[in-house]
Amino acid sequence: MNRTVLFLALAGGLALTALVLGLPRGEDTPPTPHVVVTTPLPPATPPPVFQTGATGSILVKSRLAHPYLPVGASETYVTVDLTGMEVAGAKRSPVNLAVVIDRSGSMSGYKLQQAKQAARHLVTLLREEDRLAIVHYGSDVKSLPSLPATPANRERMAQFIDGIWDDGGTNISAGLSVGRTQLASAMGGRASVHRLILMSDGQPTEGVSDEEGLKNVVREIRAAGITVSSIGVGTDFNEDLMQAFAEYGAGAYGFLEDASQLSNLFQRDLQQATTAVARNVELSFELPPGTTLGEVLGYRAHQAGNTVRVAMPDFSAGQVERVVVRLNVTAPTAGQSVQVAGLKLTYTDLIARHNVEDQSRLTAMATNVQEEVVQRQDKEATVYAARARGAQNLQKAAEAMSQGKKDEARSYLKMNQSLLWEAGNVAGAAAVAEDQAEQAASMKAYDDADSEESQRAAVKSSKVKALKGFGRMGSTY
């Protein structure tokens, strides 16, 4: 039987693999259930999980959605989980921290009051070996220089925070620059981690105000060895810009509709800083002959020749991030191993204090028996791929919603219902139940958004969910 006849005979079975093989599907409603008749296969061994990192501070686990690939050209997904290792008996690292607070006129009242309360709480969490600089900006910038967190200095910090007032425009670039200067002045001491936390509720109106210029400011801060985290408060700020700050700054991004949760996010970012295990983290894929890149979902990626590089955030102990990549693979001969991709993870290990390079290779088996492709899919990798594809739709839905196109936004969420239905057919309904509940919650939020502010809140919430769906779990608050 030639390959064309085989695929036509098994069209029903292929519907289950539409998620990863890229076959055309109806996108507005879940597909109609059907009966698939397949030939029983011998019991399958568990899908391979490729694991490295036992000697470094980041554990790497990678898997293929299809350990068995059909002869010829097809698509598959690679998922790579990176986990910051918990180090038994490790001491909390001293941190050199700068908090940069927007105190422009839009922060007046409740939001500024909560920001000041959060900053005061952060001061109480510091130890004497830590350092803190406090910066607040409107049109101009005021700062308390970086100081060790001794009892006397903590009192001075609290007094400085109490004196913050709302005034002026939103000069984010000046706030970032002063924060960088304060952190740089304290480098060379005991702290090996240097972190800037930016908080804003609005759009940049003064100083460097174009997005590319502001991204360059953050790139320069990162190049100086400083991590940048960003927290957006309310519904008026530019969430794409604030997300970019965290991405280019290798830190974390958080969205708070209610400023009362600021203390929790400040505390969480401090926890990540003081348990940091790796920085300068980069994941790269080496594509052998027969493999080409489809896309890296949800991350900035740079391809040069056959190498695809993905910049990752700094890692703290226990932090988990996932990367999902779609690849086009040509399997030449049935029964032979197929080299799908080589993986390399490089980073500076802050525990061992040296650079680490972990490498592994992902391989599959070529087959001309389509039942093997269908029945031996990796269930977890299939669900991860569905989440990442769903995150793309969620981003599109958010963009449509931001333009007032509610019906178009809802149509993207309906596409996700189909994706999750397909993944559930492979992995079981329970594996996607939580994802389906989140889609329903997003749909309800869009339906209930009857004001400009509620629409903006729905957009920002959707973009946070999308980041997590792509796999930015530890670096999204």
Salt bridges, closest charged atoms under 4 A:
GLU75 OE2 - ARG326 NH1 3.05
ASP81 OD1 - ARG322 NE 2.64
ASP130 OD2 - ARG92 NH2 2.72
ASP140 OD1 - ARG103 NH2 2.71
ASP140 OD2 - LYS142 NZ 3.93
ASP162 OD1 - ARG120 NH1 2.70
ASP201 OD2 - LYS111 NZ 2.75
GLU212 OE2 - ARG219 NH1 3.22
ASP236 OD1 - ARG456 NH2 2.92
GLU239 OE1 - LYS460 NZ 2.94
GLU239 OE2 - LYS463 NZ 2.97
ASP240 OD1 - LYS463 NZ 2.95
GLU247 OE2 - ARG300 NE 3.13
GLU247 OE2 - ARG472 NH2 3.30
ASP269 OD2 - ARG195 NE 2.68
GLU282 OE1 - ARG309 NE 3.43
GLU295 OE2 - ARG326 NE 3.25
ASP314 OD1 - ARG222 NH2 2.80
GLU372 OE2 - ARG376 NH1 3.20
ASP378 OD2 - ARG63 NE 3.00
GLU380 OE1 - ARG63 NH1 3.75
GLU399 OE2 - LYS463 NZ 2.74
GLU422 OE2 - ARG25 NH1 2.21
ASP435 OD1 - ARG387 NE 2.86
ASP447 OD1 - ARG410 NE 2.72
ASP448 OD2 - LYS444 NZ 2.59
GLU452 OE2 - ARG456 NH1 3.09
